Amino acid sequence: MADVKRTVDALWRIESARIVGTLARVTGDLGLAEDLAQEAVVDALAQWPESGIPQNPGAWLTAVAKRKAIDAWRRRDRLDDRYRALAHELDDSVAGADAWQPIGDDVLRLVFTACHPVLSREAQVALTLRVVGGLTTEEIARLFLVPVATVQQRITRAKKTLGAAKVPFEAPDPAEWRARLGSVLGVVYLVFTEGYAATSGDRWIRAELAEEALRLGRVLAALVPREPEVHGLVALMELQASRFGARVNASGEPILLADQDRTRWDHSQIARGIAVLARADGVGRGRGPYALQAAIAECHAIAPSVDGTDWARIVLLYEALGRIAPNPVVDLNRAVAVSMATGPASALAIVDRMVDDGSLRGSYLLPSVRGELLTRLGRRDEARSELATAAALAANTRERDVLLAKIAAL
């Protein structure tokens, strides 16, 4: 049973967006689609320990969920054209389930639907991370430092709002893309960052999430090739993902940037990222937040070592980013760059101002950076206290282990 549960959990992480997307296309109801998918998962947990895991478990879950939809419509005596069309589709997809392949565009439609303007930004993000990213409500709550009940309420309300507004399951008309694009890009990048550095659990990297976000970004770039920020986001994700092979060891333990074997970086992916950033610049509308972050990632990607990195340029890029997209995480990253460019003392002054302002309260990031700066300044007792605070706040087991190792080294 434990093996089946692990398989189902892994399957849900990887395939949930495609399964829910396919069901939403068939039923026309995003909330119903996710409910059906979850019911199919319950059936899998009950049946697979005895029957065995099917050859194509994603197809099995989708087929079972479709049958549940048909049963529900039959019980309501609503055998209409929609049912007949679905029944015809089941003849092809359920009978030959092992040959079933999810339609990639369904995931893109899923993202646009979850980011519909009738929803608040908070609801867009929560719903997309839930139905596209496959994150639990607990993980989303940790990501945004809000109570679990708040996330659950946002998701439930979002589904009801989409239903009440009769939002169709489709990509918007091209004339509406620009207005909807900002929310979509923001959500795609949040999914990527959860894969790049997981907020909780015992894995530091969740590559399946990052890869799905990168795939969606590439699809978006093909749809709107004259939008520079789409290319900027894709470039950023390509450059960051290029380091995955060197960011953890064989046991899954994190390897920090200074200790990474740069020969294990994916240099083909780095070249793709640089080329995509050039494509964004080629549009000729200036760099937005994603393109600026991609330029920072490019500085790291082409540097021969940490000491050989152009930290002064990174500081300038962070300053530009902070002006057009103010964010405390940007300020904190700028402080790290300043510490490398001019020393830890000047960086500590920036971080101390953030502490006084109450920035990033409840996050491990601020005390983690402050502890590192204090270590470099030789203030070991203060550093140990800050790193202990950071370790207590870190929800990811691997991240916590890194912090505890730093404390032990002191």
NORLINGI-V147088 format. One line per field, one symbol per residue. ss: DSSP state (H for helix, E for strand, L for the rest). phi: phi as a letter, one per 20 degrees, with the letter a starting at -180 (. if undefined). burial: + if it has 9 or more other C-alpha atoms within 8 Angstrom, else -. A space follows every 10 residues. Layout:
ss = ???
phi = ???
burial = ???
//
This chain:
ss = LHHHHHHHHH HHHHHHHHHH HHHHHHHLLH HHHHHHHHHH HHHHHHHHHH HLLLLLHHHH HHHHHHHHHH HHHHHLLLLL HHHHHHHHHH HHHLLLHHHL LLLHHHHHHH HHHHLLLLLL HHHHHHHHHH HLLLLLHHHH HHHHLLLHHH HHHHHHHHHH HHHHLLLLLL LLLHHHHHHH HHHHHHHHHH HHHHHHLLLL ELLLLLHHHH HHHHHHHHHH HHHLLLLHHH HHHHHHHHHH HLLHHHHELL LLLELLHHHL LHHHLLHHHH HHHHHHHHHH HHLLLLLLHH HHHHHHHHHH HHLLLLLLLL HHHHHHHHHH HHHHLLLHHH HHHHHHHHHH HHLHHHHHHH HHHHHHHLLL LLLHHHHHHH HHHHHHLLLH HHHHHHHHHH HHHLLEHHHH HHHHHHHHHL
phi = .fffffffff fffedgffff ffffffemcf ffgfffffff fgfffeefge enfffcffff ffffffffff fffffelcfd ffffffffff geeefdgfef cfegffffff ffffdfffef gffgffffff eeemffffff fffdlcfgff fgffffffff ffffelffea fffgfefffe fgfffffgff ffffffbgfb nddeddffff ffffffffff fffcfedfff ffffgfffff ffegfdecef enffdfgfdf effefeffff ffffffffff fffndneegf ffffffffgf feffaffeee ffffgfffff fffebgafff fffffffffe ecofffffff fffffffmfl fndfffffff ffffffenef ffffffffff ffefeegfff ffffffffff
burial = ---++--+-- ++++++++++ +++++-++++ ++++-++-++ +--++-+++- ------++++ ++++++-+++ --++----+- --++-++-++ --++--+--+ -----+++++ ++++++--+- --++++++++ +++++-+-++ ++-----+-+ ++-++-++++ +++---+-+- ------+--+ --+++-++++ ++++++++++ +-++++-+++ ++++-+++++ +---+-++++ ++++++++++ +++++++++- --+++----+ ----++--++ -++++++-++ +-+---++++ ++++++++++ --+--+--+- ++-++-++++ ++---+-+-+ ++++++++++ +-++++++-+ +--++----+ --++-+++++ +++++---++ -+++++++++ +-++++++++ ++++-++---
//
